[in-house]
Amino acid sequence: MANCIFCKIIAGEVPCQQVYSDDLVVAFYDIHPVAPIHILVVPRAHIASVNELLPEDEPLVGRLFSAARQIAWEQGIQDSGYRLIVNTGPHARQSVYHMHLHLIGGQPMGFSMG
């Protein structure tokens, strides 16, 4: 997608502080972090949101979570804990319409989600 900032990052047109890359996924630090560790885990394929996922995308979704787990270990937050958040649509405040996981950790979370 020509105007997608994440597509531009993946293509190397916009710099980022990358922490992970494989054939399906790229991960980099969020430029507006909400915690000491705030990393975006992004599929290379442009999928606007969870609502756009197809059954054949299941391996990709699994890879996103596997990559997030690996990154959490590399960041040293696997034992203290972290959140994985996917915002979908305007009420969830999705601001970039390229599906992604927010990996957030490095401090206690202020809002209990159960």
NORUR-V21281 format. One record per helix or strand of 3 or more residues. SS is the DSSP state (hx for helix, st for strand). FROM is the first residue (numbers start at 0). TO is the last residue. Records with the same first field share a line. If there is no record, write none. Layout:
SS=FROM-TO  FROM-TO
This chain:
hx=4-9  49-51  54-74  89-91
st=17-20  24-28  36-42  81-84  99-104
